[in-house]
Amino acid sequence: MPANADASAPQLITLAGGCFWCLEGVYEQVQGVLSVQSGYANGRVDDPSYEQVCAGTTGHAEVVQLRFDPAQVSLRELLEVFFVIHDPTTLNRQGNDVGTQYRSGIYVNDEGQLPVCREVLAEVRQAADKPVVTELQPLKRFWPAEDYHQHYFANHPGEGYCAYVVAPKVEKFRRSFTRLVRG
């Protein structure tokens, strides 16, 4: 965080952990998360489409950008959730979703976030039984995904992917982090 920043002001963090629908479905239920926006980060093409990103040639990651209130939920807690709801040891994939757009990544929105991110990432690496492939980088670029991707799980809970892939991750979060579930 910049030296003159208000520590109680809302903050942004951008996370990649496979399909953005999974992360969005979880983080929309976290107390203190003020908004969740699905999008694309750190690629080579301006304002990419979903089809371009899925082709795997633009360098983007599917991400969620979280705006959160640090008085209600800490960056550390958000990262702890992140590492429980996705597998940080699979390179460029989550389950059946395969491609560089599905990589694991933490993209900081300001350098003040780096110490916490590095600490949590080091703890995860130490505890993991396989190499952790999560990248930690500054957020260079972020583009919102198309409107139909926003609030996807909330709007389509019975859709096949949501029912069989997203819902179990949401349930895992709710079981593992009861203190963080939005009331």
TISEBA-837799 format. One record per residue (C-alpha): x, y negated, z negated; residue in three letters. Coordinates in Angstrom, 3 decimals. Layout:
N
<r><px>X</px><py>Y</py><pz>Z</pz><code>ALA</code></r>
...
This chain:
183
<r><px>0.000</px><py>0.000</py><pz>0.000</pz><code>MET</code></r>
<r><px>1.377</px><py>-3.458</py><pz>0.763</pz><code>PRO</code></r>
<r><px>2.780</px><py>-5.194</py><pz>-2.315</pz><code>ALA</code></r>
<r><px>-0.023</px><py>-7.778</py><pz>-2.387</pz><code>ASN</code></r>
<r><px>-2.869</px><py>-5.312</py><pz>-1.785</pz><code>ALA</code></r>
<r><px>-5.640</px><py>-4.910</py><pz>-4.328</pz><code>ASP</code></r>
<r><px>-5.314</px><py>-1.409</py><pz>-5.809</pz><code>ALA</code></r>
<r><px>-9.088</px><py>-1.265</py><pz>-6.352</pz><code>SER</code></r>
<r><px>-9.966</px><py>-2.222</py><pz>-2.760</pz><code>ALA</code></r>
<r><px>-11.238</px><py>0.515</py><pz>-0.443</pz><code>PRO</code></r>
<r><px>-8.492</px><py>2.415</py><pz>1.351</pz><code>GLN</code></r>
<r><px>-8.252</px><py>4.423</py><pz>4.570</pz><code>LEU</code></r>
<r><px>-6.575</px><py>7.790</py><pz>5.165</pz><code>ILE</code></r>
<r><px>-6.758</px><py>9.818</py><pz>8.371</pz><code>THR</code></r>
<r><px>-6.651</px><py>13.624</py><pz>8.257</pz><code>LEU</code></r>
<r><px>-6.430</px><py>16.372</py><pz>10.876</pz><code>ALA</code></r>
<r><px>-7.310</px><py>19.922</py><pz>9.894</pz><code>GLY</code></r>
<r><px>-8.815</px><py>21.630</py><pz>12.901</pz><code>GLY</code></r>
<r><px>-12.218</px><py>20.665</py><pz>14.244</pz><code>CYS</code></r>
<r><px>-13.297</px><py>17.296</py><pz>12.898</pz><code>PHE</code></r>
<r><px>-16.822</px><py>18.596</py><pz>12.253</pz><code>TRP</code></r>
<r><px>-15.466</px><py>20.748</py><pz>9.392</pz><code>CYS</code></r>
<r><px>-13.600</px><py>17.944</py><pz>7.662</pz><code>LEU</code></r>
<r><px>-16.454</px><py>15.503</py><pz>8.191</pz><code>GLU</code></r>
<r><px>-18.991</px><py>17.969</py><pz>6.773</pz><code>GLY</code></r>
<r><px>-16.958</px><py>18.248</py><pz>3.578</pz><code>VAL</code></r>
<r><px>-15.841</px><py>14.662</py><pz>3.066</pz><code>TYR</code></r>
<r><px>-19.347</px><py>13.263</py><pz>3.574</pz><code>GLU</code></r>
<r><px>-20.156</px><py>15.084</py><pz>0.319</pz><code>GLN</code></r>
<r><px>-17.226</px><py>13.743</py><pz>-1.724</pz><code>VAL</code></r>
<r><px>-18.006</px><py>11.219</py><pz>-4.444</pz><code>GLN</code></r>
<r><px>-16.147</px><py>7.978</py><pz>-3.716</pz><code>GLY</code></r>
<r><px>-15.807</px><py>8.520</py><pz>0.019</pz><code>VAL</code></r>
<r><px>-17.543</px><py>5.471</py><pz>1.439</pz><code>LEU</code></r>
<r><px>-17.499</px><py>6.480</py><pz>5.098</pz><code>SER</code></r>
<r><px>-16.235</px><py>9.265</py><pz>7.338</pz><code>VAL</code></r>
<r><px>-15.592</px><py>8.712</py><pz>11.027</pz><code>GLN</code></r>
<r><px>-14.621</px><py>11.505</py><pz>13.388</pz><code>SER</code></r>
<r><px>-12.114</px><py>10.543</py><pz>16.040</pz><code>GLY</code></r>
<r><px>-8.823</px><py>11.059</py><pz>17.791</pz><code>TYR</code></r>
<r><px>-5.389</px><py>10.002</py><pz>16.530</pz><code>ALA</code></r>
<r><px>-1.844</px><py>9.420</py><pz>17.712</pz><code>ASN</code></r>
<r><px>-2.189</px><py>10.421</py><pz>21.339</pz><code>GLY</code></r>
<r><px>-0.881</px><py>8.941</py><pz>24.577</pz><code>ARG</code></r>
<r><px>-4.191</px><py>7.965</py><pz>26.218</pz><code>VAL</code></r>
<r><px>-6.245</px><py>4.937</py><pz>25.205</pz><code>ASP</code></r>
<r><px>-9.848</px><py>5.622</py><pz>24.179</pz><code>ASP</code></r>
<r><px>-9.844</px><py>9.313</py><pz>25.173</pz><code>PRO</code></r>
<r><px>-12.949</px><py>11.392</py><pz>25.738</pz><code>SER</code></r>
<r><px>-13.655</px><py>14.652</py><pz>23.923</pz><code>TYR</code></r>
<r><px>-13.077</px><py>16.519</py><pz>27.170</pz><code>GLU</code></r>
<r><px>-9.641</px><py>14.904</py><pz>27.624</pz><code>GLN</code></r>
<r><px>-8.617</px><py>15.749</py><pz>24.065</pz><code>VAL</code></r>
<r><px>-9.885</px><py>19.335</py><pz>24.376</pz><code>CYS</code></r>
<r><px>-7.773</px><py>19.783</py><pz>27.501</pz><code>ALA</code></r>
<r><px>-4.770</px><py>19.514</py><pz>25.164</pz><code>GLY</code></r>
<r><px>-2.804</px><py>17.140</py><pz>27.391</pz><code>THR</code></r>
<r><px>-3.287</px><py>13.783</py><pz>25.632</pz><code>THR</code></r>
<r><px>-1.366</px><py>14.476</py><pz>22.421</pz><code>GLY</code></r>
<r><px>-4.297</px><py>13.522</py><pz>20.184</pz><code>HIS</code></r>
<r><px>-5.377</px><py>15.322</py><pz>17.050</pz><code>ALA</code></r>
<r><px>-9.041</px><py>15.671</py><pz>16.116</pz><code>GLU</code></r>
<r><px>-9.243</px><py>13.700</py><pz>12.868</pz><code>VAL</code></r>
<r><px>-11.513</px><py>12.161</py><pz>10.322</pz><code>VAL</code></r>
<r><px>-10.817</px><py>8.695</py><pz>9.045</pz><code>GLN</code></r>
<r><px>-11.912</px><py>8.328</py><pz>5.447</pz><code>LEU</code></r>
<r><px>-12.701</px><py>5.015</py><pz>3.808</pz><code>ARG</code></r>
<r><px>-12.670</px><py>5.646</py><pz>0.077</pz><code>PHE</code></r>
<r><px>-12.923</px><py>3.898</py><pz>-3.264</pz><code>ASP</code></r>
<r><px>-9.763</px><py>4.735</py><pz>-5.257</pz><code>PRO</code></r>
<r><px>-11.621</px><py>3.914</py><pz>-8.493</pz><code>ALA</code></r>
<r><px>-13.926</px><py>6.891</py><pz>-7.790</pz><code>GLN</code></r>
<r><px>-11.671</px><py>9.357</py><pz>-5.969</pz><code>VAL</code></r>
<r><px>-7.908</px><py>9.274</py><pz>-5.679</pz><code>SER</code></r>
<r><px>-5.832</px><py>9.887</py><pz>-2.591</pz><code>LEU</code></r>
<r><px>-4.355</px><py>12.876</py><pz>-4.426</pz><code>ARG</code></r>
<r><px>-7.824</px><py>14.369</py><pz>-4.940</pz><code>GLU</code></r>
<r><px>-8.707</px><py>13.850</py><pz>-1.273</pz><code>LEU</code></r>
<r><px>-5.511</px><py>15.643</py><pz>-0.262</pz><code>LEU</code></r>
<r><px>-6.166</px><py>18.481</py><pz>-2.734</pz><code>GLU</code></r>
<r><px>-9.551</px><py>19.001</py><pz>-1.056</pz><code>VAL</code></r>
<r><px>-7.870</px><py>18.840</py><pz>2.361</pz><code>PHE</code></r>
<r><px>-5.449</px><py>21.648</py><pz>1.533</pz><code>PHE</code></r>
<r><px>-8.204</px><py>23.899</py><pz>0.158</pz><code>VAL</code></r>
<r><px>-10.589</px><py>23.555</py><pz>3.113</pz><code>ILE</code></r>
<r><px>-8.142</px><py>24.252</py><pz>5.934</pz><code>HIS</code></r>
<r><px>-5.113</px><py>26.462</py><pz>6.538</pz><code>ASP</code></r>
<r><px>-1.974</px><py>24.297</py><pz>6.697</pz><code>PRO</code></r>
<r><px>0.172</px><py>27.261</py><pz>7.767</pz><code>THR</code></r>
<r><px>-1.274</px><py>27.835</py><pz>11.234</pz><code>THR</code></r>
<r><px>0.393</px><py>25.808</py><pz>13.967</pz><code>LEU</code></r>
<r><px>-2.030</px><py>24.109</py><pz>16.349</pz><code>ASN</code></r>
<r><px>-5.040</px><py>26.131</py><pz>15.297</pz><code>ARG</code></r>
<r><px>-7.759</px><py>26.670</py><pz>12.742</pz><code>GLN</code></r>
<r><px>-9.522</px><py>29.992</py><pz>13.087</pz><code>GLY</code></r>
<r><px>-10.662</px><py>30.392</py><pz>16.691</pz><code>ASN</code></r>
<r><px>-9.978</px><py>26.728</py><pz>17.514</pz><code>ASP</code></r>
<r><px>-6.608</px><py>26.732</py><pz>19.289</pz><code>VAL</code></r>
<r><px>-4.629</px><py>23.817</py><pz>20.737</pz><code>GLY</code></r>
<r><px>-2.489</px><py>20.902</py><pz>19.621</pz><code>THR</code></r>
<r><px>-5.635</px><py>18.866</py><pz>18.993</pz><code>GLN</code></r>
<r><px>-6.410</px><py>21.235</py><pz>16.088</pz><code>TYR</code></r>
<r><px>-3.097</px><py>20.693</py><pz>14.271</pz><code>ARG</code></r>
<r><px>-2.788</px><py>19.924</py><pz>10.581</pz><code>SER</code></r>
<r><px>-1.801</px><py>16.348</py><pz>9.853</pz><code>GLY</code></r>
<r><px>-1.901</px><py>13.492</py><pz>7.394</pz><code>ILE</code></r>
<r><px>-1.743</px><py>10.064</py><pz>9.022</pz><code>TYR</code></r>
<r><px>-1.144</px><py>7.270</py><pz>6.539</pz><code>VAL</code></r>
<r><px>-2.732</px><py>3.917</py><pz>7.088</pz><code>ASN</code></r>
<r><px>-0.139</px><py>2.103</py><pz>4.995</pz><code>ASP</code></r>
<r><px>3.283</px><py>3.010</py><pz>3.646</pz><code>GLU</code></r>
<r><px>2.071</px><py>2.795</py><pz>0.046</pz><code>GLY</code></r>
<r><px>0.298</px><py>6.114</py><pz>0.602</pz><code>GLN</code></r>
<r><px>3.502</px><py>7.959</py><pz>1.503</pz><code>LEU</code></r>
<r><px>4.725</px><py>8.829</py><pz>-2.035</pz><code>PRO</code></r>
<r><px>1.458</px><py>10.573</py><pz>-2.982</pz><code>VAL</code></r>
<r><px>1.248</px><py>12.323</py><pz>0.394</pz><code>CYS</code></r>
<r><px>4.845</px><py>13.547</py><pz>0.156</pz><code>ARG</code></r>
<r><px>4.340</px><py>14.762</py><pz>-3.411</pz><code>GLU</code></r>
<r><px>1.175</px><py>16.728</py><pz>-2.634</pz><code>VAL</code></r>
<r><px>2.669</px><py>18.136</py><pz>0.571</pz><code>LEU</code></r>
<r><px>5.779</px><py>19.269</py><pz>-1.357</pz><code>ALA</code></r>
<r><px>3.576</px><py>20.999</py><pz>-3.951</pz><code>GLU</code></r>
<r><px>1.623</px><py>22.791</py><pz>-1.220</pz><code>VAL</code></r>
<r><px>4.831</px><py>23.881</py><pz>0.504</pz><code>ARG</code></r>
<r><px>6.222</px><py>25.237</py><pz>-2.757</pz><code>GLN</code></r>
<r><px>3.042</px><py>27.195</py><pz>-3.513</pz><code>ALA</code></r>
<r><px>2.483</px><py>28.558</py><pz>0.001</pz><code>ALA</code></r>
<r><px>3.634</px><py>32.039</py><pz>0.981</pz><code>ASP</code></r>
<r><px>4.139</px><py>30.925</py><pz>4.618</pz><code>LYS</code></r>
<r><px>5.669</px><py>27.780</py><pz>6.112</pz><code>PRO</code></r>
<r><px>3.359</px><py>24.753</py><pz>5.933</pz><code>VAL</code></r>
<r><px>3.128</px><py>22.994</py><pz>9.309</pz><code>VAL</code></r>
<r><px>1.200</px><py>19.879</py><pz>8.256</pz><code>THR</code></r>
<r><px>2.730</px><py>16.788</py><pz>9.808</pz><code>GLU</code></r>
<r><px>2.964</px><py>13.552</py><pz>7.833</pz><code>LEU</code></r>
<r><px>3.150</px><py>10.430</py><pz>9.998</pz><code>GLN</code></r>
<r><px>1.978</px><py>6.847</py><pz>10.142</pz><code>PRO</code></r>
<r><px>-1.321</px><py>6.374</py><pz>11.919</pz><code>LEU</code></r>
<r><px>-0.346</px><py>4.832</py><pz>15.238</pz><code>LYS</code></r>
<r><px>-3.691</px><py>4.876</py><pz>17.004</pz><code>ARG</code></r>
<r><px>-7.236</px><py>5.875</py><pz>16.149</pz><code>PHE</code></r>
<r><px>-10.238</px><py>6.019</py><pz>18.442</pz><code>TRP</code></r>
<r><px>-13.704</px><py>6.960</py><pz>17.218</pz><code>PRO</code></r>
<r><px>-15.159</px><py>10.085</py><pz>18.766</pz><code>ALA</code></r>
<r><px>-18.339</px><py>9.862</py><pz>20.780</pz><code>GLU</code></r>
<r><px>-21.530</px><py>9.111</py><pz>18.827</pz><code>ASP</code></r>
<r><px>-22.829</px><py>12.675</py><pz>19.094</pz><code>TYR</code></r>
<r><px>-19.828</px><py>13.897</py><pz>17.055</pz><code>HIS</code></r>
<r><px>-20.570</px><py>11.602</py><pz>14.115</pz><code>GLN</code></r>
<r><px>-22.370</px><py>13.255</py><pz>11.159</pz><code>HIS</code></r>
<r><px>-22.469</px><py>16.439</py><pz>13.219</pz><code>TYR</code></r>
<r><px>-22.920</px><py>18.931</py><pz>10.385</pz><code>PHE</code></r>
<r><px>-25.540</px><py>16.783</py><pz>8.666</pz><code>ALA</code></r>
<r><px>-27.478</px><py>16.501</py><pz>11.932</pz><code>ASN</code></r>
<r><px>-27.044</px><py>20.121</py><pz>13.118</pz><code>HIS</code></r>
<r><px>-26.693</px><py>22.404</py><pz>10.064</pz><code>PRO</code></r>
<r><px>-28.337</px><py>25.371</py><pz>11.807</pz><code>GLY</code></r>
<r><px>-26.244</px><py>25.166</py><pz>14.993</pz><code>GLU</code></r>
<r><px>-24.046</px><py>28.289</py><pz>15.320</pz><code>GLY</code></r>
<r><px>-20.639</px><py>26.666</py><pz>14.744</pz><code>TYR</code></r>
<r><px>-22.001</px><py>24.653</py><pz>11.833</pz><code>CYS</code></r>
<r><px>-23.693</px><py>27.641</py><pz>10.209</pz><code>ALA</code></r>
<r><px>-20.762</px><py>30.039</py><pz>10.571</pz><code>TYR</code></r>
<r><px>-17.680</px><py>27.789</py><pz>10.414</pz><code>VAL</code></r>
<r><px>-18.522</px><py>24.425</py><pz>8.834</pz><code>VAL</code></r>
<r><px>-20.995</px><py>25.596</py><pz>6.163</pz><code>ALA</code></r>
<r><px>-18.540</px><py>28.040</py><pz>4.507</pz><code>PRO</code></r>
<r><px>-15.943</px><py>25.248</py><pz>4.216</pz><code>LYS</code></r>
<r><px>-18.531</px><py>22.925</py><pz>2.691</pz><code>VAL</code></r>
<r><px>-19.547</px><py>25.637</py><pz>0.238</pz><code>GLU</code></r>
<r><px>-15.894</px><py>26.313</py><pz>-0.649</pz><code>LYS</code></r>
<r><px>-15.433</px><py>22.615</py><pz>-1.401</pz><code>PHE</code></r>
<r><px>-18.608</px><py>22.521</py><pz>-3.531</pz><code>ARG</code></r>
<r><px>-17.448</px><py>25.573</py><pz>-5.547</pz><code>ARG</code></r>
<r><px>-13.827</px><py>24.454</py><pz>-5.921</pz><code>SER</code></r>
<r><px>-14.367</px><py>20.748</py><pz>-6.649</pz><code>PHE</code></r>
<r><px>-17.658</px><py>20.440</py><pz>-8.542</pz><code>THR</code></r>
<r><px>-16.452</px><py>17.235</py><pz>-10.224</pz><code>ARG</code></r>
<r><px>-16.068</px><py>15.555</py><pz>-6.821</pz><code>LEU</code></r>
<r><px>-19.421</px><py>16.542</py><pz>-5.300</pz><code>VAL</code></r>
<r><px>-21.558</px><py>13.500</py><pz>-4.587</pz><code>ARG</code></r>
<r><px>-24.492</px><py>13.440</py><pz>-7.003</pz><code>GLY</code></r>
